[in-house]
């Protein structure tokens, strides 16, 4: 799978395209990048911004889009109106998931978009979005409305949706009982998704969130599943944040779990087999892979849902997790006791 990040360069690798590359790598996908601006920043301070020329921006986009099959695009820092218009013209005809992360201000205080470009951002970038992921501050800027009550979440989300984004997620709208809520507005419904709140300033969580949503959408998850996946992914990155410089800790995505990665690769190849839907049984399919000498099903990675067929299409419904499968994992556990070299199983 190829995912493209369009955004600014952060030399500290805390945010921007460097952060997205780390996120994509951890999710076992190939990350491609198009740079819109070079920033001078670290974990303590924000220095200069220099936008790339329209000519090199267009050349980057054309180079990537003509060579690779892109399954999804994330748009982050765009900085000025010239950049915004080039991106719009190059992407407007694409029919793939596009996640817009409307970065306006860095954690260290730097402005990531010119004030004069916000109107063009609303006009050209927001309509490209399958989903837009502003935090509370960014949502207020884009809607020109203050969030001061629970009712205002929906009002502001609807205002942004009317600008053209199919779906809107406003992150961090409310904290209650050690939980933090994200407000989600889809085409015909709205709801909140909560998660544990970590009281820790960090650099990169917003980038991780939008990158994870893009990954989930490209994997054919629905909006609610994608937001839940991104929230869990981001929570782990904040929990594992490391103080690598003198200032704010940088979110840290744990090293890839090889068992998980091997199974993900195998599942990806499996669902792409021609006419594989004919082999999916009525009870649907699970695919599992274990550590060496597994003791329980918690040593075996499986799909928390199933590989399901819908007509002639095959979709992975659920996430990979240890203990995610019960029946197929139990069968593998029994077999591995006699044949320890067997570490994978699938039901067909």
SVG drawing of the C-alpha trace seen along z (x, -y; Angstrom):
<svg xmlns="http://www.w3.org/2000/svg" viewBox="-29 -38 47 72">
<polyline fill="none" stroke="black" stroke-width="0.4" points="0.0,0.0 1.2,-3.5 0.2,-6.5 1.2,-10.1 1.8,-12.8 1.8,-16.4 3.1,-18.9 5.9,-20.7 9.4,-19.4 10.1,-19.4 13.9,-18.9 13.2,-17.6 11.1,-14.8 8.5,-15.5 5.7,-16.5 5.3,-17.1 6.2,-14.7 9.0,-13.1 6.4,-12.1 4.1,-10.7 6.9,-8.6 7.5,-7.1 3.8,-6.4 3.4,-4.8 6.5,-2.6 5.1,-1.4 1.8,-0.5 3.8,1.5 2.9,-0.7 5.1,-2.7 5.1,-6.4 5.6,-8.9 6.1,-12.6 5.6,-16.0 7.2,-18.9 5.3,-22.2 7.6,-24.2 10.8,-23.9 10.6,-24.9 13.4,-25.7 12.2,-24.3 13.2,-22.0 11.5,-20.8 11.8,-24.2 11.5,-26.9 10.2,-27.7 12.4,-29.7 11.8,-30.3 9.4,-29.1 10.3,-29.0 7.7,-27.8 8.8,-25.8 8.1,-27.3 4.9,-26.4 7.1,-24.9 8.9,-22.3 5.7,-21.6 3.8,-20.8 6.8,-18.7 6.8,-16.7 3.1,-16.0 3.3,-15.0 6.3,-12.7 4.5,-10.8 1.1,-10.6 2.3,-9.4 4.5,-6.6 2.7,-5.2 -0.7,-3.8 -1.7,-6.0 -4.3,-4.5 -4.7,-7.6 -3.4,-11.2 -2.9,-13.3 -2.6,-17.0 -0.9,-18.9 0.9,-22.2 0.1,-24.2 1.3,-27.7 0.2,-30.0 -2.4,-30.5 0.0,-29.6 0.7,-26.2 -3.0,-25.6 -4.1,-26.3 -1.4,-24.0 -2.5,-21.1 -6.1,-21.6 -5.5,-21.6 -3.4,-18.4 -5.8,-16.5 -9.3,-17.6 -10.0,-14.7 -8.8,-11.9 -11.2,-9.4 -9.3,-8.2 -9.4,-8.9 -8.0,-12.3 -7.4,-13.3 -6.9,-17.0 -5.1,-17.9 -5.5,-21.7 -2.3,-22.7 -2.4,-26.4 0.1,-26.7 2.9,-24.4 3.2,-23.2 6.2,-25.5 4.3,-28.5 5.1,-29.0 2.4,-29.9 2.1,-27.2 -0.3,-29.1 -0.4,-32.7 -3.5,-34.4 -4.3,-35.6 -4.4,-32.0 -7.1,-30.7 -9.9,-31.8 -8.3,-29.9 -7.8,-26.9 -11.5,-26.9 -12.3,-27.3 -9.9,-24.8 -8.5,-22.4 -11.5,-21.6 -13.6,-20.4 -10.9,-17.8 -11.4,-16.2 -12.9,-12.8 -12.4,-13.8 -10.9,-16.8 -9.3,-16.6 -9.1,-20.0 -8.4,-20.3 -10.5,-22.7 -8.4,-25.7 -8.2,-25.0 -12.0,-24.4 -12.6,-27.8 -10.3,-29.5 -11.9,-27.7 -15.5,-28.3 -14.8,-31.8 -16.9,-30.6 -15.9,-30.0 -16.6,-26.5 -18.3,-27.4 -20.8,-24.6 -21.6,-21.0 -24.1,-22.3 -21.5,-24.4 -19.5,-21.3 -22.1,-20.2 -22.8,-23.7 -19.1,-24.3 -18.6,-20.9 -21.6,-21.6 -20.1,-24.9 -16.9,-23.2 -18.8,-20.4 -20.7,-23.0 -17.3,-24.1 -17.1,-20.8 -15.5,-18.1 -17.6,-14.9 -16.8,-14.2 -15.5,-16.3 -13.7,-15.2 -13.0,-17.9 -10.4,-16.4 -10.0,-17.1 -13.3,-19.0 -14.0,-18.1 -12.2,-16.5 -14.3,-14.6 -13.3,-12.1 -9.8,-11.5 -11.4,-11.0 -11.0,-13.2 -13.7,-13.4 -13.5,-13.7 -16.7,-14.9 -17.5,-13.2 -19.9,-14.5 -20.6,-12.2 -23.1,-12.8 -26.2,-11.8 -25.1,-11.3 -22.9,-12.7 -21.4,-11.1 -18.5,-11.4 -15.6,-8.9 -13.8,-9.1 -10.4,-7.8 -8.1,-8.1 -6.6,-11.6 -2.8,-11.9 -1.8,-15.2 1.5,-15.5 2.5,-18.2 3.9,-16.5 5.0,-17.2 3.4,-15.1 0.1,-13.7 -2.0,-15.5 0.1,-14.2 -0.1,-10.6 -3.8,-10.9 -4.5,-12.0 -1.9,-9.5 -3.6,-6.7 -7.1,-7.7 -5.8,-7.7 -4.3,-4.3 -7.6,-2.9 -9.7,-4.5 -7.3,-3.1 -7.9,0.3 -11.6,-0.2 -12.6,-0.9 -15.6,-3.1 -15.4,-6.5 -16.2,-5.4 -13.7,-2.4 -11.0,-4.7 -11.4,-7.3 -11.3,-4.6 -8.2,-3.1 -6.5,-6.6 -7.4,-7.4 -5.8,-4.2 -2.8,-4.7 -2.3,-8.3 -2.8,-7.4 0.0,-4.9 2.3,-7.4 1.7,-10.0 2.1,-7.4 5.4,-6.4 6.6,-10.0 10.3,-10.6 12.3,-13.7 14.8,-13.5 15.7,-17.2 15.8,-20.0 12.1,-20.9 8.7,-19.2 8.7,-15.4 8.2,-13.9 5.6,-11.2 7.1,-7.8 5.6,-5.0 6.9,-1.6 9.0,0.5 7.1,2.8 6.0,6.1 7.4,8.6 4.7,11.1 2.0,8.5 3.9,7.2 4.3,10.7 0.6,11.4 -0.4,8.1 1.8,8.7 0.3,12.2 -3.3,10.9 -2.7,8.1 -1.4,10.7 -4.2,13.1 -7.1,10.6 -5.5,9.6 -5.6,13.1 -7.8,13.3 -11.3,14.6 -10.4,15.4 -13.9,14.5 -14.9,18.0 -12.9,19.5 -14.3,17.5 -16.7,19.8 -20.1,18.8 -18.6,18.3 -16.1,16.0 -12.3,16.3 -9.7,15.6 -5.9,15.7 -3.5,16.1 0.2,16.1 2.0,16.9 5.1,16.3 7.5,19.3 6.1,21.9 2.8,20.1 1.3,20.9 -2.1,19.3 -4.1,17.6 -2.7,14.3 0.6,15.3 -1.2,15.5 -2.0,12.5 -5.4,12.6 -8.1,10.4 -10.4,9.0 -13.2,9.4 -13.0,11.5 -12.0,11.4 -15.4,11.1 -16.8,11.3 -19.3,8.8 -20.3,9.9 -17.0,10.4 -15.1,8.1 -13.1,9.3 -12.6,6.9 -10.7,7.2 -13.2,6.2 -11.3,5.6 -7.8,5.0 -4.8,7.3 -4.3,8.0 -3.0,10.6 -5.9,12.8 -7.9,11.4 -9.0,14.8 -10.4,17.6 -11.3,20.5 -8.6,20.5 -6.0,19.5 -7.1,22.4 -6.7,24.8 -3.2,23.4 -2.3,23.7 -3.2,27.4 -1.3,28.1 1.8,26.2 2.2,28.5 2.9,31.4 4.4,29.5 6.1,26.4 7.3,25.3 3.7,24.6 3.0,21.0 0.2,19.8 -3.3,20.9 -6.3,19.9 -9.8,21.3 -11.2,21.7"/>
</svg>
